[in-house]
Structures are given as C-alpha cells and as structure tokens.
Amino acid sequence: MNKDELKKLSVMIIVFVAAYFLPLDWSRFQNGLTESLAMTRDYAREHVLLCLVPALFIAGAISVFVSQASVLKYFGSQARKVVAYGVASVSGSVLAVCSCTVLPLFSGIYTRGSGLGPATTFLYSGPAINVLAIILTARVLGLKMGIARAFGALFIAIIIGLLMQFTFRKEERDRHNGSMVVPGELETSRPLWKDSLYFFSMVGLLVFMNWGKPLETTGIWAVIFNAKWTISSLFGLLLLFCLYAWFRKEELSEWVVATWDFAKQIIPLLFFGVLIAGFLLGRPGKPALIPEEWIAHVVGGNSIGANFFAAIVGAFMYFATLTEVPILQGLLGAGMGSGPALALLLAGPALSLPSMLVINSVLGVKKTVVYVAYVVVFSTLAGLLYGVIA
C-alpha cells in the first residue's frame, strides 16, 4: 500500500472513530450543536443580506472601478506613511461593521495593490474603531473604558500595520516589484465626482441599513435610527440613478463578476467559521461546549494570564456589530477585571475564527498567524496597562 492509500485509510479510520464515539448524550455537546446551528441561522438572518452582500459589492467595485494608481497613491508601499496609515485607520471608523463584513473590503484594496501595512491597519480599524460601538461602550461601561477603547484601537491599528509591513518587507517588496501590473483595466470617461458619488451611495447603504438601536429613545442617534430605512432608501435610489445614468452594460457585468469572485472566496469560509465558533462558545447567555462562567472565572483580576486569556478568547469569538458591549457588561458583573475587559474589547471585534479563515485565504498562513499574534499581544498589553491605571 503506497503513501496516498495509507493517508486515505488513516482519514477513514479517524472519521470512523470520531463517529463511533460521538458524545451525543453529553449535554454540553448537544448545547454546542444547537448553538452552532443557531449562530449560523442568526448570522444568515442578521448579517448576510444587510452587511456582507453590500460589502461584497463594494469590494467588487473597488477591484473594477478604482484605478490601481489611486490605491498605490494612498495605500501603496511607496505612499507617505502618514497618509497611508492615517487614511487606513480613519476610513474604517465610519463603517459600523463586524470583523467578517470588513473582509471583502480588505481583500479588495489588498489585491488592488495596497501595501500590507495599510491594508492590515484598515482590516483592524474597520470593526475596532467603530464610532457607534465606542459611544455605546462609554455609555454602558463608563467614559474611561470608552476613551481607552478608542485610543487603544487607533494606536494598535497603526502599530500592527507598521509591524506587518516591517516583518514582511522582503515579501512585500517582491510582491510590488513582480505583480503590480493589472491588465485589462476598464477605460472610463466618467469624472471623479461621479465615481465618488457611486461609492458614497454604496457606503451609505452599508452604514445606515446596519445602524444599531441606541440605548436612549431621544437624541440624534435615536432620530437617525428611526429614520434609517428612509435614509437607506434615499441612498438606494441614488445608487440606482448612478448605475442607470453613468455605467455601461459591460462595466456592470464586470462589477458583478468581480463581486461573485469575492463571494466564492469568502462566504463558505465565513459560514464554516461561524459554525465552529458557535459550537465552542455559543451566543451571549447561551451555553455551548465552553460555558461562559468558565471564561468569567479565568479573567478575574488583572494578571498577565487573565489579560492574555481574554485577548485569546476575544480573538476567536464571533461578535456581531455592537454586541460586544452587553457581553462585556455581563462578564464584568460576573467578576471580570477591567483590564481583561479592555483586552477582549480590543481583540474581539477586530478578529474572529471565521475572519481568520478568510484572512488566511488572502494573506497565507504565515502572515495570518503573525497578524493574529500581534492583535493578541497588543490587546493583552493594553489591558494590562489599563488595569493598572484605571
């Protein structure tokens, strides 16, 4: 029997043993299966149509209609660092998106020619420097926590980008020297303001369709929430006008094909990751294979271990947009330390097991492992510092 046949036999044996000893009568295993399916259902209902699909179309538009020269000007390896990292860190802050929804946008700018540093700064900042989430954090968990989250996320986003660019400087230099020509770019006679209005309408749709419900029923945030569908409809009409008035049929076809390419790459990995995350950790307040009380017990105090564990758990958990705040509120009530709480806030929204799978498909195993390690390490350090001074 050759090696290939032995591998096939080994896989068959492993599958058989796993099936034979499935602990179907174990309540935690049953809870994990239930939560795995429930989280997948919730993700499909709450995030695919309103978050992921618009993000995929924006990513497709970036890959087709944004010139490579423009990406290189602002995000390329030769761009001024102040401009590249400043734009990357701030541009994500207006998108109220989760770690999964930002992935198509990251993939779009990276494959279009962005440097690794600015691209990973954007990847982290998109879900981490979320204006709505930071305001909610300050309201629910206290002003100090809100300020610490805002400055910590901004600092970590830029530092991680700089370190990623430095760590993989040789690979990035080879990448930009050897593969920067993208043949077949569509020629367009549209002025810049028309393309800008087109992108503005799509981003507006993404932002306002996902506008979260505020805690208070009065004020500007409540007014916007109550009018979210009216505002979204206006952006939708603007998008339809742009497409009808300014785009040729072949351009629209190219856009749909590019969007489909991103969807094929990203959606299967995301759903697989959500299934696994649900099986292990479940939804807030719902027991899965790993009970929440175990996590709360380990992250009490402000030790290195507590902060590191909080960052690790946050990195692998899946947080829907704005849900990390009530989750932390419950964990703090169960005895979680303030330092580990910040560590989880900084690592959790920016990463998840589903997002890691997609990042790996874009960057490869080595870059993904290093990126995750940087997020966990700096979130741990920020938590330690905050635990000391808070």
N, C-alpha and C positions, 0 to 999 in steps of 0.2 A: 504493500500500500504506500503510495507516494505522499508527499507532504500535503498537497492540496486535499487529498482524500482524508488524511488524518485530521486536517482542520475542519472539514465538513462533519466528520464523525464526532469531533470534540464539541462542535456547536450543537449538534443533535443531542448529545448526552447532557450538556448543560441545560438546554431547553427542557428536556425530559425531567431532569432532577428538579428544576425550578417549578415545573407544572405539578410534579408529584407531591412536593412539599408546600404547595401554596397554602398559607395560613388563613384560609377563608373564614374560619370560626373565630379568629382573633379580632376583637372589636376595633382595635386601632387600625388594623389592616383594612377592615371594612370602612372605617371612617375615612382613611386615606383614599380608597377607591371612590367613595361618594364625593369627597371634596375635589378630587381630581376632575371628575366629570362636571361638578357644579361650577368650579372655577373656569373650566373651558367654556361652559354654557354662558357664564357671566361675561367672559371676555368676548365671545362672539356677539352677544347682545349689546354690550355697552361700548365696545372699543373698535370693532372692525369697521362698521359702516360709517361712523362719525369721525373716528380718529385715523385708523390705519389706511382706509381707502383714499381719503383726501391726501394723506401724507405720501402714499404711493404715486398718486397723480402729480403731486408737486415734485417728487424725485424724478419722475419721468420727464417732466417739463424742464427740470434743471439739466438733465442729460441731453436733451434735444435742442432747447432754445437758448440756454445760457452758453455763451461762447467760452471756449477754453481759455482764451486770453483774459477774459474777465475773472474767471476763477483763479488763474495764476496771479493776476494782479493783486487780488486781495487775500488769497489763501495759499498761494504757491510758496515753494521753499525759498524763493528769492525775494518775496514780498517783505516789506518792512515789518519787523516783528510787532511793533506797537500797533500797526494797522491790522495785521493778520490775526493776532491773538485778541486784540480789542474787539474787532468785528465778530470773531467766532464766539467769544464769551458773552457778548451782549445780544447777538442775534437770536440765540436760543432762549433768552429770557422772556420774549414776548409770546412764546408758544407754550400753552398750558397742556403739555403732552407728557406721556409716560415714557419710560425707558425703551419701550417697544416701538412706539409711534415715531420717535425721533430717528429710528434706524434707517428707514428709506431715505430720509433727507441726508443723513451722514453718508450713506452709500453713494448717493447721487453726487455730492460735492467731492468725495474722495476719488471716485472713478473718473470724475471730470478733470482731475489734475491737482486737487488740493494737496498741500503738504500734510504729512501725517500729524504733525503737531497741531496746526489749526483745526484739522478735521476731528481729532480726539478732544480738543478743547470744546468744540461745538457739540460733540457726542455727549460729553459730560454735562455741559451747561444747559442743554435743551431741557431735560427734566429736572435738573438740580437747582438752577437759578430761575425758578418759576415764580413770577411776581405774585400770582394769586396764592400759591402754596406758602410763600414766605409771609404774606399778610395773615393768612389763616394760622400759621404757626405762632406768630406774635400774639394774635387774639386769644388762642386756645392755650398755648403752652407758656406764654409770657413774652414780654418785649425782649428780654435778654436772649432767650432762645431764638427768637425771630432774627435779631441782629446777628447773632453768632452763626446762624444758618446762612444768612445772606452773604456775609463777608467770607465765611469758611468755604462756601461753594464757589464763589468767584475766585478766591485765591487758589483753591485746589484745581479748578478747571484750567487756569493758566499754567500752574506749575506742572500738572500732568502733561499738558500739551508740549511744554518745553522739554520735559524729560523724555517723552516719547520720541520727539524729533531728535534729541541728542543720542538716545540709546540706539536708535536705528538709523543713524545719519548715513552710514555707508549704503544700506539697502535703499534708503530714500534717494540718495544721490544717483545710484544706478537706475532706480525706477524713473526718475525725472529725465535722466540723460538718454535712456533707451526706449521709452514708450510715451513720449509726450505728444506725438503727432496722432491726431484722431481724424482719420479720413472720413469723407462723406458728410461734413457738417452742412446742415441746411442753410442755404442762402436766404436771407430775408431782407426785405426793403423797409420793414417797419422801423419807425423811430424808437428810441429807447423808452420814451414815456408810455408807449403802447404796451410793450412787453412788461414794463414795470406795473402798469395797471392790471394786466393779466395775472401776474404773480401776486399782486396785492389782493385781488379778489379771491384767489385760492387760499392764501394765508388767512384772510378774514373769515372765510368759511370754516377753516380748521379751528380757529381760535374761538369764534362765537358759538358754533354748534356744540362745543365742549365746555362752555362757560359753566363753572360749578356754582351750586346754590350757596349763597353766603349764609353765615350764622344769623345775621340781623335782617329784618324784613324792610328796613329803611336804609337810605343812603344810596350812593352812586352805584355800588356793586349790586345791590338788590334791584335797582332800576334797570341796569344792563341785563341782569339775569331774567327779569320779567319780559324784557323785550328781545331776548336772544334769538328767537325764531324770526321775528320781524327783521332784525339786523342781518341774520344769516340769509334770509330771503333776498334782501337787497344785494348782498354780495353775490348770491347765486345768479340773480338777474344781470349783474354787472359782468360776471364771468361768461354767461351765455351771449351777451352782447359782444364782448371781446372776441369770442370764438367765431361768431357769425360774421362779424364785420371785418376782421383783420387777418384771419387764418385761412390758408389754402387747404384743400382736402388732403393733399399728400403730407402736409405738416401735421394735421390732426391724426392721420394714420400712423405717422412716425411716433407721435406722442403716445398713442395707445399701445403700440408695440413695446416701447421702452418701459411704460408702466407695467405691462404684463411680464416683462423680463424681471423687474424688481419683485413683483408679486410671487412669481415662481420660486425665486431665491429665498424670500423672506417668510412668507406665510406658513409653509409647512414646518419650518424650524420653530417659529413662534408658538404654534399650537402644540407641538411636541413638548417644548419647554414649559408651557403653561400646564400641561397635563402632569409633568413631573413635579413642578413646584406645588401644584395643588395636592398631589399625593403626599408630599413630605410635610408641608406646612399649613395647607388649607387656607381658608378665608378668615378674616378677622372674627374672633369669637366662635369659630367653628373648629372643633378638634380634628386633627388629621393624624398622620403617623407620629409626628413630633409634636407633643402638646405645648401650647403656649406657656403654661405655667413652668415648664422646664426652662424655657428661654428666660422668662422673667426672673427665675431663681438665680441663673448664672450671671445675669447682667446687673446685679445689685452692686452698689459702691462705685468706686472709680479706679479700680486696678487696671493694669495693662491688659490682663486676661479678659476682664469684663468689657473693656472698650474694643478689644480685638474681636471677641466673640460677637459683639453687637454689630460690628462692621461686616464680619463674615456672613452673619445671618441676613443682614440688610442687603448684602450684595447678591445673595441667592434668592431671596424672597421676591415675589412679584407684587408691586404696589401700583394699583390703578391711580390715576391722577387725583391728588388731594386726599387719598385715603390714608396716607402715612400719618397724618396728624391725629385723627381719632385712634388709630392703632397705638401710637406713642402715648396718647393720653391714658389709655387703658393700662399699658405696660408700666408707666410711671406710677399709676395708682397701685399696681401690684408690687412695687418696690424697686423698679429700675432706677439706676443712678442717672443724674443729669448729663454726665459725660458720655456714657454709653448711649443715651438717648440721642445726643447730637451726632455721635458716630453713626448710628443707624440712619438718622435723617440725611446725612451726607452721602452714605454709601447706597442706601436703599432705593430712592427714586432714580438714581443715575444708572443702576445696574439691576439685572435680574437674570435668572438662569435662562429664560427664553432669549433675552438680548445677547447673552454671551454666545449662544449658539449661532446667532446671526452675525455678530461681530467676527467670530471665527471664520465664517464663510467669506467675509470681506477681507480681513487682515491676515488670516492664518493663525495657527495655534500659538506660535511664539509671541507675536505681537499682542494677541488677545490675553494670554497669561500675564504678560508684563503689565498691560493696561489694568487688568483686574487687580493685580498686586499693588499697583500704585494707588488705585482708588481705596483699597482696604487699608493700606499703610497710612495714607494721609488722613483718612477718616478717623482712624484709631488715634493718631497724634492730635488731631483737632479735638476729639472727645476728651483725651487726657488733659489737654490744656484748659478746655472749658470747665472740666470737673474741678480743676484746681482753683480757678479764678471766680467761678460762679458762686 
